[in-house]
Structures are given as C-alpha cells and as structure tokens.
Amino acid sequence: MKIFFAVLVILVLFSMLIWTAYGTPYPVNCKTDRDCVMCGLGISCKNGYCQGCTR
C-alpha cells in the first residue's frame, strides 16, 4: 500500500509540473490577474481568460 501511495504522489507531482510548464488544455476563466495565480507569476487576465495559462 505504501508503494501504491508513493507512485500516486509522484504521478500527481509530475502532472502538476507539466500543467504549470505547458499550460492547461482548456481556457482558464478569470476576472482579475489574481485569478491567474495557479498559472504562475506575472500571468495576466485578458478578455476573461488567463493568457499565459492557455495553450
């Protein structure tokens, strides 16, 4: 069970790394720049979407 949990944690960490490095496969809605924090620092909200987060 510990091995399964460790593998699961590693998969989650790698998926989060890929998410932040390459953006999301779908547009992230926002109202202010603060809504785009999950996409990284310095990402701006333009036309209701986080620009640097969306592919």
PQR file with spaces between the fields and no chain letter, atoms N, CA, C, O and H, PARSE charges and radii, in Angstrom:
ATOM       1  N    MET     1       0.816   -1.196    0.000 -0.4000 1.5000
ATOM       2  CA   MET     1       0.000    0.000    0.000 -0.0000 2.0000
ATOM       3  C    MET     1       0.868    1.273    0.000  0.5500 1.7000
ATOM       4  O    MET     1       0.514    2.273   -0.624 -0.5500 1.4000
ATOM       5  N    LYS     2       1.993    1.221    0.698 -0.4000 1.5000
ATOM       6  CA   LYS     2       2.876    2.381    0.724 -0.0000 2.0000
ATOM       7  C    LYS     2       3.477    2.645   -0.654  0.5500 1.7000
ATOM       8  O    LYS     2       3.647    3.799   -1.047 -0.5500 1.4000
ATOM       9  H    LYS     2       2.281    0.408    1.205  0.4000 1.0000
ATOM      10  N    ILE     3       3.793    1.593   -1.379 -0.4000 1.5000
ATOM      11  CA   ILE     3       4.354    1.752   -2.722 -0.0000 2.0000
ATOM      12  C    ILE     3       3.312    2.377   -3.652  0.5500 1.7000
ATOM      13  O    ILE     3       3.636    3.265   -4.440 -0.5500 1.4000
ATOM      14  H    ILE     3       3.654    0.656   -1.059  0.4000 1.0000
ATOM      15  N    PHE     4       2.078    1.919   -3.563 -0.4000 1.5000
ATOM      16  CA   PHE     4       0.991    2.473   -4.375 -0.0000 2.0000
ATOM      17  C    PHE     4       0.821    3.967   -4.083  0.5500 1.7000
ATOM      18  O    PHE     4       0.693    4.774   -5.004 -0.5500 1.4000
ATOM      19  H    PHE     4       1.814    1.197   -2.923  0.4000 1.0000
ATOM      20  N    PHE     5       0.820    4.324   -2.810 -0.4000 1.5000
ATOM      21  CA   PHE     5       0.668    5.726   -2.423 -0.0000 2.0000
ATOM      22  C    PHE     5       1.844    6.564   -2.932  0.5500 1.7000
ATOM      23  O    PHE     5       1.649    7.688   -3.395 -0.5500 1.4000
ATOM      24  H    PHE     5       0.923    3.668   -2.062  0.4000 1.0000
ATOM      25  N    ALA     6       3.045    6.031   -2.850 -0.4000 1.5000
ATOM      26  CA   ALA     6       4.224    6.758   -3.323 -0.0000 2.0000
ATOM      27  C    ALA     6       4.153    6.992   -4.834  0.5500 1.7000
ATOM      28  O    ALA     6       4.469    8.083   -5.307 -0.5500 1.4000
ATOM      29  H    ALA     6       3.204    5.118   -2.474  0.4000 1.0000
ATOM      30  N    VAL     7       3.743    5.981   -5.588 -0.4000 1.5000
ATOM      31  CA   VAL     7       3.605    6.121   -7.037 -0.0000 2.0000
ATOM      32  C    VAL     7       2.525    7.144   -7.365  0.5500 1.7000
ATOM      33  O    VAL     7       2.686    7.948   -8.283 -0.5500 1.4000
ATOM      34  H    VAL     7       3.486    5.094   -5.204  0.4000 1.0000
ATOM      35  N    LEU     8       1.438    7.115   -6.624 -0.4000 1.5000
ATOM      36  CA   LEU     8       0.353    8.068   -6.843 -0.0000 2.0000
ATOM      37  C    LEU     8       0.816    9.500   -6.587  0.5500 1.7000
ATOM      38  O    LEU     8       0.480   10.406   -7.349 -0.5500 1.4000
ATOM      39  H    LEU     8       1.307    6.462   -5.879  0.4000 1.0000
ATOM      40  N    VAL     9       1.570    9.704   -5.540 -0.4000 1.5000
ATOM      41  CA   VAL     9       2.095   11.041   -5.222 -0.0000 2.0000
ATOM      42  C    VAL     9       3.036   11.515   -6.320  0.5500 1.7000
ATOM      43  O    VAL     9       2.973   12.678   -6.719 -0.5500 1.4000
ATOM      44  H    VAL     9       1.843    8.968   -4.920  0.4000 1.0000
ATOM      45  N    ILE    10       3.898   10.651   -6.810 -0.4000 1.5000
ATOM      46  CA   ILE    10       4.822   11.016   -7.885 -0.0000 2.0000
ATOM      47  C    ILE    10       4.057   11.398   -9.149  0.5500 1.7000
ATOM      48  O    ILE    10       4.409   12.377   -9.808 -0.5500 1.4000
ATOM      49  H    ILE    10       3.950    9.707   -6.486  0.4000 1.0000
ATOM      50  N    LEU    11       3.020   10.643   -9.493 -0.4000 1.5000
ATOM      51  CA   LEU    11       2.219   10.968  -10.671 -0.0000 2.0000
ATOM      52  C    LEU    11       1.531   12.315  -10.521  0.5500 1.7000
ATOM      53  O    LEU    11       1.472   13.091  -11.475 -0.5500 1.4000
ATOM      54  H    LEU    11       2.735    9.848   -8.957  0.4000 1.0000
ATOM      55  N    VAL    12       1.016   12.598   -9.348 -0.4000 1.5000
ATOM      56  CA   VAL    12       0.359   13.885   -9.113 -0.0000 2.0000
ATOM      57  C    VAL    12       1.360   15.028   -9.241  0.5500 1.7000
ATOM      58  O    VAL    12       1.057   16.050   -9.858 -0.5500 1.4000
ATOM      59  H    VAL    12       1.063   11.968   -8.573  0.4000 1.0000
ATOM      60  N    LEU    13       2.541   14.868   -8.670 -0.4000 1.5000
ATOM      61  CA   LEU    13       3.557   15.922   -8.752 -0.0000 2.0000
ATOM      62  C    LEU    13       4.007   16.171  -10.189  0.5500 1.7000
ATOM      63  O    LEU    13       4.162   17.322  -10.596 -0.5500 1.4000
ATOM      64  H    LEU    13       2.788   14.038   -8.169  0.4000 1.0000
ATOM      65  N    PHE    14       4.216   15.114  -10.953 -0.4000 1.5000
ATOM      66  CA   PHE    14       4.613   15.287  -12.347 -0.0000 2.0000
ATOM      67  C    PHE    14       3.504   15.924  -13.175  0.5500 1.7000
ATOM      68  O    PHE    14       3.782   16.745  -14.049 -0.5500 1.4000
ATOM      69  H    PHE    14       4.090   14.178  -10.622  0.4000 1.0000
ATOM      70  N    SER    15       2.258   15.559  -12.915 -0.4000 1.5000
ATOM      71  CA   SER    15       1.161   16.161  -13.675 -0.0000 2.0000
ATOM      72  C    SER    15       1.045   17.651  -13.357  0.5500 1.7000
ATOM      73  O    SER    15       0.740   18.450  -14.242 -0.5500 1.4000
ATOM      74  H    SER    15       2.033   14.891  -12.205  0.4000 1.0000
ATOM      75  N    MET    16       1.287   18.032  -12.093 -0.4000 1.5000
ATOM      76  CA   MET    16       1.255   19.449  -11.738 -0.0000 2.0000
ATOM      77  C    MET    16       2.409   20.190  -12.398  0.5500 1.7000
ATOM      78  O    MET    16       2.242   21.330  -12.832 -0.5500 1.4000
ATOM      79  H    MET    16       1.535   17.383  -11.374  0.4000 1.0000
ATOM      80  N    LEU    17       3.565   19.564  -12.479 -0.4000 1.5000
ATOM      81  CA   LEU    17       4.714   20.182  -13.127 -0.0000 2.0000
ATOM      82  C    LEU    17       4.441   20.409  -14.608  0.5500 1.7000
ATOM      83  O    LEU    17       4.722   21.486  -15.135 -0.5500 1.4000
ATOM      84  H    LEU    17       3.700   18.638  -12.126  0.4000 1.0000
ATOM      85  N    ILE    18       3.904   19.418  -15.271 -0.4000 1.5000
ATOM      86  CA   ILE    18       3.570   19.541  -16.689 -0.0000 2.0000
ATOM      87  C    ILE    18       2.502   20.603  -16.890  0.5500 1.7000
ATOM      88  O    ILE    18       2.567   21.377  -17.845 -0.5500 1.4000
ATOM      89  H    ILE    18       3.675   18.543  -14.843  0.4000 1.0000
ATOM      90  N    TRP    19       1.519   20.646  -15.996 -0.4000 1.5000
ATOM      91  CA   TRP    19       0.438   21.628  -16.082 -0.0000 2.0000
ATOM      92  C    TRP    19       1.005   23.036  -16.039  0.5500 1.7000
ATOM      93  O    TRP    19       0.634   23.879  -16.856 -0.5500 1.4000
ATOM      94  H    TRP    19       1.466   20.018  -15.220  0.4000 1.0000
ATOM      95  N    THR    20       1.901   23.302  -15.093 -0.4000 1.5000
ATOM      96  CA   THR    20       2.434   24.658  -14.956 -0.0000 2.0000
ATOM      97  C    THR    20       3.436   24.988  -16.057  0.5500 1.7000
ATOM      98  O    THR    20       3.565   26.152  -16.437 -0.5500 1.4000
ATOM      99  H    THR    20       2.202   22.617  -14.429  0.4000 1.0000
ATOM     100  N    ALA    21       4.138   24.003  -16.571 -0.4000 1.5000
ATOM     101  CA   ALA    21       5.145   24.274  -17.598 -0.0000 2.0000
ATOM     102  C    ALA    21       4.521   24.503  -18.973  0.5500 1.7000
ATOM     103  O    ALA    21       4.991   25.355  -19.726 -0.5500 1.4000
ATOM     104  H    ALA    21       4.033   23.057  -16.263  0.4000 1.0000
ATOM     105  N    TYR    22       3.486   23.768  -19.306 -0.4000 1.5000
ATOM     106  CA   TYR    22       2.923   23.822  -20.654 -0.0000 2.0000
ATOM     107  C    TYR    22       1.543   24.442  -20.730  0.5500 1.7000
ATOM     108  O    TYR    22       0.976   24.544  -21.818 -0.5500 1.4000
ATOM     109  H    TYR    22       3.103   23.076  -18.694  0.4000 1.0000
ATOM     110  N    GLY    23       0.990   24.859  -19.604 -0.4000 1.5000
ATOM     111  CA   GLY    23      -0.338   25.453  -19.629 -0.0000 2.0000
ATOM     112  C    GLY    23      -1.420   24.387  -19.572  0.5500 1.7000
ATOM     113  O    GLY    23      -1.137   23.190  -19.523 -0.5500 1.4000
ATOM     114  H    GLY    23       1.451   24.776  -18.721  0.4000 1.0000
ATOM     115  N    THR    24      -2.634   24.836  -19.579 -0.4000 1.5000
ATOM     116  CA   THR    24      -3.760   23.918  -19.478 -0.0000 2.0000
ATOM     117  C    THR    24      -4.319   23.618  -20.864  0.5500 1.7000
ATOM     118  O    THR    24      -4.177   24.432  -21.776 -0.5500 1.4000
ATOM     119  H    THR    24      -2.864   25.808  -19.619  0.4000 1.0000
ATOM     120  N    PRO    25      -4.950   22.462  -21.032 -0.5600 1.5000
ATOM     121  CA   PRO    25      -5.529   22.139  -22.336  0.2800 2.0000
ATOM     122  C    PRO    25      -6.833   22.883  -22.616  0.5500 1.7000
ATOM     123  O    PRO    25      -7.362   22.805  -23.724 -0.5500 1.4000
ATOM     124  N    TYR    26      -7.349   23.597  -21.632 -0.4000 1.5000
ATOM     125  CA   TYR    26      -8.584   24.349  -21.802 -0.0000 2.0000
ATOM     126  C    TYR    26      -8.389   25.760  -21.246  0.5500 1.7000
ATOM     127  O    TYR    26      -7.530   25.969  -20.390 -0.5500 1.4000
ATOM     128  H    TYR    26      -6.918   23.661  -20.732  0.4000 1.0000
ATOM     129  N    PRO    27      -9.168   26.719  -21.717 -0.5600 1.5000
ATOM     130  CA   PRO    27      -9.003   28.095  -21.254  0.2800 2.0000
ATOM     131  C    PRO    27      -9.372   28.243  -19.776  0.5500 1.7000
ATOM     132  O    PRO    27     -10.335   27.635  -19.309 -0.5500 1.4000
ATOM     133  N    VAL    28      -8.615   29.040  -19.055 -0.4000 1.5000
ATOM     134  CA   VAL    28      -8.874   29.311  -17.645 -0.0000 2.0000
ATOM     135  C    VAL    28      -9.569   30.664  -17.549  0.5500 1.7000
ATOM     136  O    VAL    28      -8.993   31.690  -17.913 -0.5500 1.4000
ATOM     137  H    VAL    28      -7.833   29.534  -19.435  0.4000 1.0000
ATOM     138  N    ASN    29     -10.799   30.665  -17.063 -0.4000 1.5000
ATOM     139  CA   ASN    29     -11.561   31.904  -16.921 -0.0000 2.0000
ATOM     140  C    ASN    29     -11.041   32.722  -15.748  0.5500 1.7000
ATOM     141  O    ASN    29     -10.575   32.173  -14.750 -0.5500 1.4000
ATOM     142  H    ASN    29     -11.266   29.832  -16.768  0.4000 1.0000
ATOM     143  N    CYS    30     -11.127   34.046  -15.884 -0.4000 1.5000
ATOM     144  CA   CYS    30     -10.688   34.923  -14.803 -0.0000 2.0000
ATOM     145  C    CYS    30     -11.440   36.238  -14.884  0.5500 1.7000
ATOM     146  O    CYS    30     -12.019   36.593  -15.911 -0.5500 1.4000
ATOM     147  H    CYS    30     -11.506   34.491  -16.695  0.4000 1.0000
ATOM     148  N    LYS    31     -11.411   36.944  -13.769 -0.4000 1.5000
ATOM     149  CA   LYS    31     -11.952   38.302  -13.725 -0.0000 2.0000
ATOM     150  C    LYS    31     -10.850   39.314  -13.445  0.5500 1.7000
ATOM     151  O    LYS    31     -10.897   40.444  -13.931 -0.5500 1.4000
ATOM     152  H    LYS    31     -10.940   36.656  -12.935  0.4000 1.0000
ATOM     153  N    THR    32      -9.855   38.902  -12.659 -0.4000 1.5000
ATOM     154  CA   THR    32      -8.713   39.772  -12.357 -0.0000 2.0000
ATOM     155  C    THR    32      -7.430   38.959  -12.521  0.5500 1.7000
ATOM     156  O    THR    32      -7.476   37.739  -12.675 -0.5500 1.4000
ATOM     157  H    THR    32      -9.817   37.984  -12.265  0.4000 1.0000
ATOM     158  N    ASP    33      -6.292   39.640  -12.487 -0.4000 1.5000
ATOM     159  CA   ASP    33      -4.995   38.961  -12.593 -0.0000 2.0000
ATOM     160  C    ASP    33      -4.773   38.005  -11.431  0.5500 1.7000
ATOM     161  O    ASP    33      -4.056   37.014  -11.570 -0.5500 1.4000
ATOM     162  H    ASP    33      -6.255   40.632  -12.362  0.4000 1.0000
ATOM     163  N    ARG    34      -5.377   38.293  -10.299 -0.4000 1.5000
ATOM     164  CA   ARG    34      -5.220   37.444   -9.114 -0.0000 2.0000
ATOM     165  C    ARG    34      -5.823   36.048   -9.343  0.5500 1.7000
ATOM     166  O    ARG    34      -5.376   35.083   -8.722 -0.5500 1.4000
ATOM     167  H    ARG    34      -5.959   39.098  -10.187  0.4000 1.0000
ATOM     168  N    ASP    35      -6.816   35.926  -10.213 -0.4000 1.5000
ATOM     169  CA   ASP    35      -7.421   34.626  -10.521 -0.0000 2.0000
ATOM     170  C    ASP    35      -6.461   33.719  -11.289  0.5500 1.7000
ATOM     171  O    ASP    35      -6.690   32.513  -11.375 -0.5500 1.4000
ATOM     172  H    ASP    35      -7.179   36.710  -10.717  0.4000 1.0000
ATOM     173  N    CYS    36      -5.400   34.278  -11.843 -0.4000 1.5000
ATOM     174  CA   CYS    36      -4.455   33.518  -12.667 -0.0000 2.0000
ATOM     175  C    CYS    36      -3.228   33.055  -11.886  0.5500 1.7000
ATOM     176  O    CYS    36      -2.236   32.649  -12.492 -0.5500 1.4000
ATOM     177  H    CYS    36      -5.213   35.258  -11.773  0.4000 1.0000
ATOM     178  N    VAL    37      -3.273   33.107  -10.564 -0.4000 1.5000
ATOM     179  CA   VAL    37      -2.120   32.733   -9.747 -0.0000 2.0000
ATOM     180  C    VAL    37      -1.731   31.274   -9.976  0.5500 1.7000
ATOM     181  O    VAL    37      -0.543   30.950   -9.963 -0.5500 1.4000
ATOM     182  H    VAL    37      -4.078   33.438  -10.071  0.4000 1.0000
ATOM     183  N    MET    38      -2.706   30.386  -10.186 -0.4000 1.5000
ATOM     184  CA   MET    38      -2.394   28.967  -10.402 -0.0000 2.0000
ATOM     185  C    MET    38      -1.580   28.742  -11.676  0.5500 1.7000
ATOM     186  O    MET    38      -0.956   27.694  -11.840 -0.5500 1.4000
ATOM     187  H    MET    38      -3.671   30.649  -10.197  0.4000 1.0000
ATOM     188  N    CYS    39      -1.589   29.721  -12.573 -0.4000 1.5000
ATOM     189  CA   CYS    39      -0.858   29.592  -13.827 -0.0000 2.0000
ATOM     190  C    CYS    39       0.588   30.060  -13.710  0.5500 1.7000
ATOM     191  O    CYS    39       1.393   29.821  -14.610 -0.5500 1.4000
ATOM     192  H    CYS    39      -2.096   30.572  -12.441  0.4000 1.0000
ATOM     193  N    GLY    40       0.913   30.710  -12.632 -0.4000 1.5000
ATOM     194  CA   GLY    40       2.265   31.212  -12.441 -0.0000 2.0000
ATOM     195  C    GLY    40       2.265   32.710  -12.191  0.5500 1.7000
ATOM     196  O    GLY    40       1.249   33.382  -12.365 -0.5500 1.4000
ATOM     197  H    GLY    40       0.258   30.904  -11.901  0.4000 1.0000
ATOM     198  N    LEU    41       3.393   33.214  -11.790 -0.4000 1.5000
ATOM     199  CA   LEU    41       3.503   34.637  -11.503 -0.0000 2.0000
ATOM     200  C    LEU    41       3.592   35.445  -12.786  0.5500 1.7000
ATOM     201  O    LEU    41       4.203   35.014  -13.764 -0.5500 1.4000
ATOM     202  H    LEU    41       4.219   32.669  -11.648  0.4000 1.0000
ATOM     203  N    GLY    42       2.986   36.603  -12.774 -0.4000 1.5000
ATOM     204  CA   GLY    42       3.065   37.502  -13.922 -0.0000 2.0000
ATOM     205  C    GLY    42       2.093   37.181  -15.045  0.5500 1.7000
ATOM     206  O    GLY    42       2.175   37.792  -16.111 -0.5500 1.4000
ATOM     207  H    GLY    42       2.490   36.953  -11.979  0.4000 1.0000
ATOM     208  N    ILE    43       1.179   36.248  -14.843 -0.4000 1.5000
ATOM     209  CA   ILE    43       0.193   35.919  -15.877 -0.0000 2.0000
ATOM     210  C    ILE    43      -0.951   36.908  -15.768  0.5500 1.7000
ATOM     211  O    ILE    43      -1.461   37.148  -14.673 -0.5500 1.4000
ATOM     212  H    ILE    43       1.112   35.752  -13.977  0.4000 1.0000
ATOM     213  N    SER    44      -1.361   37.481  -16.885 -0.4000 1.5000
ATOM     214  CA   SER    44      -2.403   38.496  -16.869 -0.0000 2.0000
ATOM     215  C    SER    44      -3.738   37.949  -17.366  0.5500 1.7000
ATOM     216  O    SER    44      -3.800   36.971  -18.111 -0.5500 1.4000
ATOM     217  H    SER    44      -0.947   37.286  -17.774  0.4000 1.0000
ATOM     218  N    CYS    45      -4.784   38.607  -16.933 -0.4000 1.5000
ATOM     219  CA   CYS    45      -6.144   38.258  -17.342 -0.0000 2.0000
ATOM     220  C    CYS    45      -6.557   39.206  -18.457  0.5500 1.7000
ATOM     221  O    CYS    45      -6.645   40.416  -18.251 -0.5500 1.4000
ATOM     222  H    CYS    45      -4.733   39.402  -16.328  0.4000 1.0000
ATOM     223  N    LYS    46      -6.811   38.653  -19.639 -0.4000 1.5000
ATOM     224  CA   LYS    46      -7.233   39.464  -20.777 -0.0000 2.0000
ATOM     225  C    LYS    46      -8.462   38.835  -21.408  0.5500 1.7000
ATOM     226  O    LYS    46      -8.481   37.638  -21.692 -0.5500 1.4000
ATOM     227  H    LYS    46      -6.739   37.670  -19.807  0.4000 1.0000
ATOM     228  N    ASN    47      -9.468   39.633  -21.621 -0.4000 1.5000
ATOM     229  CA   ASN    47     -10.723   39.187  -22.241 -0.0000 2.0000
ATOM     230  C    ASN    47     -11.360   38.025  -21.496  0.5500 1.7000
ATOM     231  O    ASN    47     -12.011   37.177  -22.105 -0.5500 1.4000
ATOM     232  H    ASN    47      -9.452   40.606  -21.390  0.4000 1.0000
ATOM     233  N    GLY    48     -11.174   37.983  -20.175 -0.4000 1.5000
ATOM     234  CA   GLY    48     -11.814   36.946  -19.365 -0.0000 2.0000
ATOM     235  C    GLY    48     -11.058   35.636  -19.287  0.5500 1.7000
ATOM     236  O    GLY    48     -11.581   34.664  -18.742 -0.5500 1.4000
ATOM     237  H    GLY    48     -10.645   38.673  -19.681  0.4000 1.0000
ATOM     238  N    TYR    49      -9.824   35.577  -19.823 -0.4000 1.5000
ATOM     239  CA   TYR    49      -9.030   34.352  -19.793 -0.0000 2.0000
ATOM     240  C    TYR    49      -7.606   34.655  -19.357  0.5500 1.7000
ATOM     241  O    TYR    49      -7.073   35.724  -19.652 -0.5500 1.4000
ATOM     242  H    TYR    49      -9.400   36.367  -20.265  0.4000 1.0000
ATOM     243  N    CYS    50      -6.994   33.712  -18.656 -0.4000 1.5000
ATOM     244  CA   CYS    50      -5.589   33.832  -18.277 -0.0000 2.0000
ATOM     245  C    CYS    50      -4.745   33.561  -19.514  0.5500 1.7000
ATOM     246  O    CYS    50      -4.729   32.439  -20.020 -0.5500 1.4000
ATOM     247  H    CYS    50      -7.427   32.843  -18.417  0.4000 1.0000
ATOM     248  N    GLN    51      -4.046   34.572  -20.002 -0.4000 1.5000
ATOM     249  CA   GLN    51      -3.356   34.466  -21.288 -0.0000 2.0000
ATOM     250  C    GLN    51      -2.180   33.497  -21.284  0.5500 1.7000
ATOM     251  O    GLN    51      -2.042   32.720  -22.228 -0.5500 1.4000
ATOM     252  H    GLN    51      -4.058   35.484  -19.591  0.4000 1.0000
ATOM     253  N    GLY    52      -1.339   33.510  -20.274 -0.4000 1.5000
ATOM     254  CA   GLY    52      -0.164   32.656  -20.273 -0.0000 2.0000
ATOM     255  C    GLY    52      -0.453   31.226  -19.883  0.5500 1.7000
ATOM     256  O    GLY    52       0.418   30.363  -19.998 -0.5500 1.4000
ATOM     257  H    GLY    52      -1.452   34.142  -19.507  0.4000 1.0000
ATOM     258  N    CYS    53      -1.662   30.959  -19.422 -0.4000 1.5000
ATOM     259  CA   CYS    53      -2.004   29.630  -18.925 -0.0000 2.0000
ATOM     260  C    CYS    53      -2.659   28.779  -20.007  0.5500 1.7000
ATOM     261  O    CYS    53      -2.621   27.551  -19.942 -0.5500 1.4000
ATOM     262  H    CYS    53      -2.369   31.659  -19.329  0.4000 1.0000
ATOM     263  N    THR    54      -3.251   29.421  -20.987 -0.4000 1.5000
ATOM     264  CA   THR    54      -3.999   28.704  -22.013 -0.0000 2.0000
ATOM     265  C    THR    54      -3.115   28.451  -23.219  0.5500 1.7000
ATOM     266  O    THR    54      -2.406   29.348  -23.674 -0.5500 1.4000
ATOM     267  H    THR    54      -3.282   30.419  -21.039  0.4000 1.0000
ATOM     268  N    ARG    55      -3.154   27.240  -23.733 -0.4000 1.5000
ATOM     269  CA   ARG    55      -2.364   26.919  -24.932 -0.0000 2.0000
ATOM     270  C    ARG    55      -2.970   27.554  -26.145  0.5500 1.7000
ATOM     271  O    ARG    55      -2.447   27.398  -27.249 -0.5500 1.4000
ATOM     272  H    ARG    55      -3.730   26.511  -23.363  0.4000 1.0000
